[in-house]
Amino acid sequence: MKNIIFILLMTLSFSSFGQKLKDSILSKKLDAYRYLTVSLPPSYDTETKKSYPLLFLLDGDYLFDPFQGAINYGNYWDDLPEIIIVGLVQNRENERASDCSFDEKTGLPEGKSERFFEFIGAELLPFLQNKYRISPFKIIAGHDVTAGYMNLFLYKDNPLFNAYISLSPELTTEMEVRVAERLGTFKQNIFYYQSSADGDTKKMRATITTLDENIKAAKIPNLNYKYDDFKGASHYSLVLYSVPSALYQFFASYQPISNSEFQEKIIKLESGYVDYIKSKYEVLEKALGIKMPIRVNDFKAIEAAILKNKAYNEFEQLAQLSKKMYPKSMLADYHMAMYYENTGNIKNAVRHYQNGFQLQEIGDLTKDMMLGKADELRVQIKKK
């Protein structure tokens, strides 16, 4: 209960971040207007060349605020990236039921539901991509009926979405088998999250559990997968537990180097600390389509590992990387100074500290600090 209250407060506290607006699209497939709620990131108007991942919400009427609150909170602490959120309104004229109806024998959409499927792929996504700066990484999310329905996009040879958040899904005929099979056919990275709770109906839990078992048994190499089974939660309250869990699972590579990552992964390496940080950001770009400079604090973590394990030669590689990331700053000269200082070439260390003094400050590196370090080393030279 405390967790739920916290998330509710989080949602209210951060709902003012970014732009929240209403939009609509006239669908020829459905012969009707469909209505949207859209949240644009805080930087959307200022960083005009930047594109953002898309989070598309079925059941946008009630899923929008929990997702927006979690994303804004995570972004505030730089744990989650800025994302464009689009929620589809489905509470008008029983749209939810007709949008997501299935043929009980085939488990496939029928009638309006089939047209709704075509509407999302052929009309809505092109509309959003033309109107907003959306990156290649796209997430879809739904709850019970809509969570089951969104699995249909996995039946396509080239799925429209890279990531799926399935909240207590109502799975249709043989879906607990088909979804696992389809996930194993893709060569590209696929992200899949599903959740249930002991407050779900037995029938739903049975198929969800079977799907979980089938996915795990398949051992799919390109799949980023997580299943949560919440205790003491209902079919509805599990949403508030699931949302941050799914987002933090999908965007784990985005997060800054944490103390646990440093202790459990980086510090235990015998070498390759610079390769580690390069790989971390390459994975972020390749898998999630997010290109960003390496955080200064992540550079500091690699510095600490190099010093801890006395792998001083890696400071040269780190200097090359910091020069590429922050060419106008003193960071590269600082790293070269650290290399020379720790390998005994004090004169060259002084030279790089002096060079850095003339460049832009960055993080906790200041002109006074660089000049102070140069002066300290000059005293050592004189003593010799």
C-alpha positions as CSV (number, residue, x, y, z in Angstrom):
1,M,0.0,0.0,0.0
2,K,2.8,2.4,0.8
3,N,4.3,1.8,-2.6
4,I,1.0,2.6,-4.3
5,I,0.6,5.8,-2.3
6,F,4.2,6.8,-3.3
7,I,3.5,6.2,-7.0
8,L,0.3,8.2,-6.8
9,L,2.1,11.1,-5.2
10,M,4.8,10.8,-7.8
11,T,2.3,10.9,-10.6
12,L,0.7,14.1,-9.2
13,S,4.0,15.8,-8.4
14,F,5.5,15.3,-11.8
15,S,2.5,15.5,-14.1
16,S,3.3,19.2,-14.8
17,F,6.6,18.3,-16.5
18,G,6.6,18.5,-20.3
19,Q,3.7,19.4,-22.5
20,K,0.4,17.5,-22.3
21,L,-2.0,18.1,-25.1
22,K,-5.0,16.7,-26.9
23,D,-4.9,15.5,-30.5
24,S,-7.2,13.6,-32.9
25,I,-7.1,11.7,-36.2
26,L,-9.8,11.0,-38.7
27,S,-9.6,7.3,-39.5
28,K,-10.7,6.1,-42.9
29,K,-10.4,2.5,-41.7
30,L,-12.8,3.1,-38.8
31,D,-14.8,6.0,-40.4
32,A,-14.5,7.9,-37.2
33,Y,-12.4,10.4,-35.3
34,R,-10.1,8.8,-32.7
35,Y,-8.8,10.9,-29.8
36,L,-5.4,11.0,-28.3
37,T,-3.6,12.4,-25.2
38,V,0.0,13.4,-26.0
39,S,2.9,14.2,-23.7
40,L,5.9,15.9,-25.2
41,P,9.2,15.9,-23.3
42,P,10.4,19.1,-21.6
43,S,13.2,19.6,-24.1
44,Y,11.0,19.0,-27.1
45,D,10.8,22.7,-28.1
46,T,14.4,23.6,-27.4
47,E,16.2,20.6,-28.8
48,T,14.6,20.7,-32.2
49,K,16.9,18.2,-33.9
50,K,16.4,15.5,-31.3
51,S,14.0,12.6,-31.7
52,Y,12.4,10.6,-28.8
53,P,11.3,7.1,-28.2
54,L,7.5,6.6,-28.5
55,L,5.3,5.0,-25.8
56,F,1.9,4.2,-27.2
57,L,-0.8,3.4,-24.7
58,L,-3.9,1.4,-25.4
59,D,-6.4,2.2,-22.6
60,G,-4.9,5.6,-22.6
61,D,-7.8,6.9,-20.6
62,Y,-6.4,5.5,-17.4
63,L,-2.9,4.3,-18.2
64,F,-1.6,7.7,-19.3
65,D,-1.1,9.3,-15.9
66,P,0.7,6.4,-14.2
67,F,3.1,6.1,-17.1
68,Q,3.7,9.8,-17.4
69,G,4.3,10.1,-13.7
70,A,6.9,7.3,-13.7
71,I,8.7,8.6,-16.8
72,N,8.8,12.1,-15.4
73,Y,10.1,11.0,-12.1
74,G,12.7,8.7,-13.6
75,N,13.8,11.4,-16.0
76,Y,14.2,13.9,-13.2
77,W,16.9,11.6,-11.7
78,D,18.3,10.7,-15.2
79,D,17.3,7.1,-14.8
80,L,14.9,7.2,-17.7
81,P,15.1,9.1,-21.0
82,E,12.7,11.6,-22.2
83,I,9.8,9.9,-24.1
84,I,6.9,11.0,-26.2
85,I,3.8,9.4,-24.7
86,V,0.6,8.9,-26.8
87,G,-2.5,7.5,-25.1
88,L,-5.4,6.4,-27.2
89,V,-8.9,7.2,-25.8
90,Q,-11.0,4.0,-25.7
91,N,-13.8,4.8,-23.2
92,R,-16.2,6.3,-25.7
93,E,-19.2,4.3,-26.9
94,N,-17.8,1.0,-25.7
95,E,-14.8,1.4,-28.1
96,R,-12.5,-0.7,-26.0
97,A,-14.6,-3.9,-26.5
98,S,-15.2,-3.4,-30.2
99,D,-11.6,-2.4,-30.8
100,C,-10.3,-5.6,-29.3
101,S,-12.8,-8.3,-30.1
102,F,-11.6,-11.7,-31.2
103,D,-12.8,-14.8,-33.1
104,E,-12.9,-17.4,-30.3
105,K,-11.9,-20.2,-32.6
106,T,-8.9,-18.6,-34.4
107,G,-7.9,-16.1,-31.7
108,L,-7.6,-13.4,-34.4
109,P,-9.3,-10.1,-34.7
110,E,-12.7,-9.9,-36.5
111,G,-14.9,-7.1,-37.9
112,K,-14.1,-3.7,-36.5
113,S,-11.2,-5.2,-34.5
114,E,-9.4,-6.1,-37.7
115,R,-9.9,-2.6,-39.0
116,F,-8.7,-1.2,-35.7
117,F,-5.5,-3.3,-36.1
118,E,-5.0,-1.7,-39.6
119,F,-5.8,1.7,-38.2
120,I,-2.9,1.6,-35.8
121,G,-0.3,0.4,-38.3
122,A,-1.5,2.1,-41.5
123,E,-2.9,5.4,-40.2
124,L,-2.0,6.2,-36.6
125,L,1.7,5.4,-36.5
126,P,2.4,7.3,-39.8
127,F,0.3,10.2,-38.5
128,L,2.4,10.3,-35.3
129,Q,5.7,9.9,-37.1
130,N,4.9,12.8,-39.5
131,K,3.7,15.1,-36.7
132,Y,6.2,14.4,-33.9
133,R,9.9,13.7,-33.8
134,I,9.8,10.0,-33.0
135,S,12.9,7.8,-32.9
136,P,12.9,4.2,-34.2
137,F,12.4,2.7,-30.7
138,K,8.6,2.3,-30.0
139,I,6.8,0.8,-27.0
140,I,3.2,-0.4,-26.8
141,A,1.4,-1.0,-23.6
142,G,-2.1,-2.3,-22.6
143,H,-4.1,-3.8,-19.7
144,D,-6.1,-7.0,-19.7
145,V,-8.1,-7.0,-23.0
146,T,-5.8,-4.5,-24.7
147,A,-2.7,-6.2,-23.4
148,G,-3.8,-9.4,-25.1
149,Y,-4.7,-7.5,-28.2
150,M,-1.3,-5.8,-28.6
151,N,0.3,-9.2,-28.9
152,L,-1.1,-9.4,-32.4
153,F,1.6,-7.0,-33.6
154,L,4.1,-9.8,-32.8
155,Y,2.4,-11.9,-35.4
156,K,3.7,-9.7,-38.2
157,D,7.1,-10.6,-39.8
158,N,8.3,-7.0,-39.1
159,P,6.6,-5.9,-35.9
160,L,5.7,-2.2,-35.6
161,F,6.9,-2.0,-32.0
162,N,10.2,-2.9,-30.4
163,A,8.9,-3.3,-26.9
164,Y,5.7,-4.6,-25.3
165,I,4.3,-3.9,-21.8
166,S,1.6,-6.4,-21.1
167,L,-0.3,-5.7,-17.8
168,S,-2.3,-8.7,-16.7
169,P,-3.2,-9.7,-20.3
170,E,-6.4,-11.5,-21.3
171,L,-4.8,-13.9,-23.7
172,T,-6.9,-15.3,-26.6
173,T,-6.9,-18.7,-28.2
174,E,-3.4,-20.3,-28.1
175,M,-1.8,-17.0,-27.5
176,E,0.3,-18.4,-24.6
177,V,2.0,-20.6,-27.2
178,R,2.0,-18.4,-30.3
179,V,3.6,-15.4,-28.6
180,A,6.5,-17.4,-27.3
181,E,7.0,-18.9,-30.7
182,R,6.9,-15.5,-32.4
183,L,9.3,-13.9,-30.0
184,G,11.9,-16.5,-31.0
185,T,11.7,-15.7,-34.7
186,F,13.0,-12.1,-34.6
187,K,16.6,-11.3,-35.4
188,Q,16.4,-7.8,-33.9
189,N,16.2,-7.0,-30.2
190,I,12.8,-7.4,-28.7
191,F,11.7,-6.2,-25.3
192,Y,8.8,-7.9,-23.6
193,Y,7.3,-7.4,-20.1
194,Q,4.2,-9.0,-18.6
195,S,2.7,-9.0,-15.1
196,S,0.1,-10.7,-13.0
197,A,-1.0,-10.7,-9.4
198,D,-2.6,-13.1,-6.9
199,G,-5.7,-11.0,-7.2
200,D,-6.1,-11.9,-10.9
201,T,-8.7,-14.5,-11.9
202,K,-7.4,-18.1,-11.9
203,K,-8.1,-18.5,-15.6
204,M,-6.1,-15.4,-16.6
205,R,-3.2,-16.4,-14.2
206,A,-3.1,-19.9,-15.7
207,T,-2.5,-18.7,-19.3
208,I,-0.2,-15.9,-18.2
209,T,1.9,-18.4,-16.2
210,T,2.0,-20.7,-19.2
211,L,3.2,-18.0,-21.5
212,D,5.9,-17.1,-19.0
213,E,7.1,-20.7,-18.8
214,N,7.1,-21.0,-22.6
215,I,9.1,-17.8,-23.1
216,K,11.7,-18.8,-20.5
217,A,11.9,-22.4,-22.0
218,A,12.6,-20.9,-25.5
219,K,15.8,-19.2,-24.3
220,I,15.6,-16.4,-26.9
221,P,19.0,-14.6,-27.3
222,N,17.6,-11.3,-28.6
223,L,14.8,-11.0,-26.0
224,N,14.9,-8.7,-23.1
225,Y,12.2,-10.3,-20.9
226,K,10.7,-9.9,-17.4
227,Y,7.7,-11.3,-15.7
228,D,6.4,-9.9,-12.4
229,D,3.9,-11.8,-10.2
230,F,2.8,-9.4,-7.5
231,K,1.6,-10.6,-4.1
232,G,-1.2,-8.7,-2.4
233,A,-2.2,-6.8,-5.5
234,S,-5.4,-6.8,-7.5
235,H,-6.0,-6.9,-11.2
236,Y,-6.1,-3.1,-11.2
237,S,-3.5,-2.1,-8.5
238,L,-0.9,-4.2,-10.2
239,V,-0.6,-1.5,-12.9
240,L,1.0,0.9,-10.4
241,Y,3.6,-1.8,-9.5
242,S,4.2,-2.8,-13.1
243,V,4.8,0.5,-14.8
244,P,8.1,1.5,-13.1
245,S,9.3,-2.1,-13.1
246,A,8.8,-2.4,-16.9
247,L,10.3,0.9,-17.7
248,Y,13.4,0.4,-15.6
249,Q,13.8,-3.1,-17.1
250,F,13.7,-1.8,-20.7
251,F,15.9,1.3,-20.1
252,A,18.5,-0.4,-17.8
253,S,21.3,0.5,-20.2
254,Y,20.2,4.2,-20.1
255,Q,20.8,4.5,-16.4
256,P,24.0,6.1,-15.1
257,I,26.6,3.7,-13.6
258,S,25.3,2.9,-10.1
259,N,27.3,1.8,-7.1
260,S,26.1,-1.8,-7.5
261,E,27.1,-1.8,-11.2
262,F,30.5,-0.3,-10.3
263,Q,31.1,-2.9,-7.5
264,E,29.6,-6.0,-9.2
265,K,30.8,-5.5,-12.8
266,I,33.4,-2.7,-13.4
267,I,35.7,-3.0,-10.5
268,K,36.0,-6.8,-11.0
269,L,37.4,-6.4,-14.5
270,E,41.1,-7.0,-14.9
271,S,41.2,-4.6,-17.8
272,G,39.0,-3.0,-20.5
273,Y,37.4,-0.3,-18.4
274,V,37.3,2.1,-21.3
275,D,35.8,-0.6,-23.5
276,Y,33.2,-1.2,-20.9
277,I,31.9,2.4,-21.0
278,K,32.0,2.5,-24.8
279,S,30.1,-0.7,-25.0
280,K,27.5,0.6,-22.5
281,Y,26.6,3.6,-24.7
282,E,26.9,1.7,-28.0
283,V,24.2,-0.8,-26.6
284,L,22.1,2.2,-25.7
285,E,22.2,3.6,-29.2
286,K,21.9,0.2,-31.0
287,A,19.1,-1.3,-28.9
288,L,17.1,1.8,-27.9
289,G,18.0,4.3,-30.6
290,I,19.3,6.8,-28.0
291,K,22.5,8.6,-28.9
292,M,23.9,10.8,-26.1
293,P,27.4,11.8,-24.9
294,I,28.9,9.8,-22.1
295,R,27.9,11.3,-18.7
296,V,30.7,13.0,-16.8
297,N,29.9,11.0,-13.7
298,D,30.2,7.8,-15.8
299,F,33.7,9.0,-16.8
300,K,34.5,9.5,-13.1
301,A,33.4,5.9,-12.4
302,I,35.8,4.6,-15.0
303,E,38.6,6.9,-13.6
304,A,38.0,5.4,-10.2
305,A,38.2,1.8,-11.5
306,I,41.5,2.6,-13.3
307,L,43.0,4.1,-10.2
308,K,41.7,1.3,-8.0
309,N,43.2,-1.4,-10.2
310,K,46.3,0.6,-11.2
311,A,45.6,0.2,-14.9
312,Y,47.1,3.6,-15.6
313,N,47.7,3.0,-19.3
314,E,44.0,3.1,-19.9
315,F,44.0,6.8,-19.1
316,E,45.3,7.4,-22.6
317,Q,42.3,5.6,-24.1
318,L,40.0,7.5,-21.7
319,A,41.5,10.8,-22.8
320,Q,40.8,10.0,-26.5
321,L,37.2,9.2,-25.6
322,S,36.7,12.3,-23.5
323,K,38.2,14.4,-26.2
324,K,35.6,13.0,-28.6
325,M,32.7,13.6,-26.2
326,Y,33.7,17.0,-24.8
327,P,36.3,18.5,-27.2
328,K,36.1,22.0,-25.7
329,S,36.4,21.0,-22.1
330,M,39.5,20.3,-19.9
331,L,38.4,16.6,-19.4
332,A,40.8,15.1,-22.0
333,D,43.8,17.0,-20.7
334,Y,42.9,16.0,-17.1
335,H,42.9,12.3,-18.2
336,M,46.3,12.7,-19.9
337,A,47.6,14.5,-16.8
338,M,46.4,11.6,-14.7
339,Y,48.2,9.2,-17.1
340,Y,51.5,11.0,-16.8
341,E,51.3,11.7,-13.1
342,N,50.6,8.0,-12.3
343,T,53.3,6.7,-14.6
344,G,56.0,9.0,-13.3
345,N,56.3,11.6,-16.1
346,I,55.6,14.7,-13.9
347,K,56.7,17.3,-16.4
348,N,54.1,16.1,-19.0
349,A,51.5,15.9,-16.3
350,V,52.2,19.6,-15.4
351,R,51.9,20.5,-19.1
352,H,48.5,18.9,-19.4
353,Y,47.2,20.4,-16.2
354,Q,48.2,23.8,-17.6
355,N,46.6,23.1,-20.9
356,G,43.4,22.1,-19.2
357,F,43.4,25.4,-17.3
358,Q,42.7,27.2,-20.6
359,L,39.7,25.1,-21.5
360,Q,36.1,24.9,-20.3
361,E,35.3,23.7,-16.9
362,I,33.3,20.5,-16.7
363,G,31.7,18.6,-13.8
364,D,33.9,19.1,-10.7
365,L,36.9,20.0,-12.8
366,T,37.7,23.7,-12.4
367,K,40.4,26.1,-13.5
368,D,41.6,26.5,-9.9
369,M,41.8,22.8,-9.4
370,M,43.9,22.3,-12.6
371,L,46.2,25.2,-11.7
372,G,46.5,23.8,-8.2
373,K,47.5,20.4,-9.4
374,A,50.1,21.9,-11.7
375,D,51.6,23.9,-8.8
376,E,51.7,20.9,-6.5
377,L,53.6,18.9,-9.1
378,R,56.1,21.7,-9.8
379,V,57.0,21.6,-6.1
380,Q,57.7,17.9,-6.5
381,I,60.0,18.6,-9.4
382,K,61.9,21.2,-7.5
383,K,62.4,18.9,-4.5
384,K,64.0,16.4,-6.9
